[in-house]
Amino acid sequence: MKIAVFDTYVRRADGRRMHFDILVSEQGDRTVPQTVLEYGHRYLAAKGIPADSLTTRECRFCHVETASPQVEAEIKRIGFAIIELEHCD
């Protein structure tokens, strides 16, 4: 499965900048930025982090790659996957 990777940054209340990737099916959600932002909001809500600052300026298409089996399974299950990169704890 080919996936679109959206590089995403959000400023936390403690001042640290979260960095994570939102991964979606390349054929579907890549052309629908609002859907990708909704996935980002769901992820942040699950972490208890307000998502008011998450817009298309903080979440941008980066590239297309081949999904690992784990990422592919997660996208099939819930529509997206997240790769946590910095300050996501």
C-alpha positions as CSV (number, residue, x, y, z in Angstrom):
1,M,0.0,0.0,0.0
2,K,1.3,3.5,-0.9
3,I,0.7,6.0,1.9
4,A,0.9,9.8,2.0
5,V,2.9,11.2,4.9
6,F,1.9,14.5,6.5
7,D,4.6,16.2,8.6
8,T,2.9,17.7,11.6
9,Y,4.0,20.1,14.4
10,V,1.9,21.3,17.4
11,R,3.0,23.6,20.2
12,R,2.1,22.1,23.6
13,A,0.9,24.1,26.6
14,D,4.3,23.4,28.2
15,G,6.0,25.1,25.3
16,R,7.5,22.0,23.7
17,R,6.8,21.4,20.0
18,M,5.3,18.0,19.2
19,H,6.4,16.5,15.9
20,F,4.5,13.6,14.5
21,D,3.5,12.2,11.1
22,I,0.0,11.4,10.0
23,L,-0.1,8.6,7.6
24,V,-3.1,8.0,5.2
25,S,-3.8,5.9,2.1
26,E,-2.2,7.7,-0.8
27,Q,-5.2,7.0,-3.0
28,G,-7.8,8.4,-0.7
29,D,-7.2,11.1,1.9
30,R,-4.2,12.8,0.4
31,T,-6.4,15.2,-1.6
32,V,-8.7,15.9,1.4
33,P,-6.6,18.0,3.9
34,Q,-9.6,18.5,6.2
35,T,-9.8,14.7,6.7
36,V,-6.1,14.6,7.6
37,L,-6.6,17.4,10.1
38,E,-9.5,15.6,11.7
39,Y,-7.2,12.6,12.1
40,G,-4.7,14.9,13.8
41,H,-7.4,16.3,16.1
42,R,-8.5,12.7,17.1
43,Y,-4.9,11.8,17.9
44,L,-4.3,15.0,20.0
45,A,-7.6,14.5,21.8
46,A,-6.6,11.0,22.8
47,K,-3.4,12.5,24.2
48,G,-5.4,15.1,26.1
49,I,-3.8,18.0,24.1
50,P,-5.9,20.8,22.7
51,A,-5.9,20.8,18.9
52,D,-6.9,24.4,18.3
53,S,-3.5,25.2,16.8
54,L,-3.6,22.4,14.3
55,T,-4.2,23.8,10.8
56,T,-2.8,23.2,7.3
57,R,0.1,25.4,8.2
58,E,1.2,22.9,10.9
59,C,0.2,19.7,9.0
60,R,1.6,19.5,5.5
61,F,2.0,16.8,2.9
62,C,5.6,15.6,2.8
63,H,5.9,12.5,0.6
64,V,4.6,9.1,-0.5
65,E,6.1,5.9,0.6
66,T,5.3,2.2,0.9
67,A,3.6,1.3,4.2
68,S,5.0,-1.3,6.6
69,P,2.6,-4.1,7.4
70,Q,1.8,-2.6,10.8
71,V,1.0,0.8,9.4
72,E,-1.1,-0.7,6.6
73,A,-3.1,-2.7,9.2
74,E,-3.7,0.5,11.3
75,I,-4.8,2.5,8.3
76,K,-7.2,-0.3,7.3
77,R,-8.5,-0.5,10.8
78,I,-9.1,3.2,11.7
79,G,-8.3,5.2,8.5
80,F,-4.9,6.6,9.5
81,A,-1.7,5.9,11.5
82,I,0.6,8.1,13.6
83,I,4.3,8.0,13.8
84,E,5.4,9.9,17.0
85,L,8.8,11.7,16.4
86,E,9.3,14.4,19.1
87,H,7.7,15.4,22.4
88,C,4.7,13.2,22.0
89,D,4.8,11.6,25.5
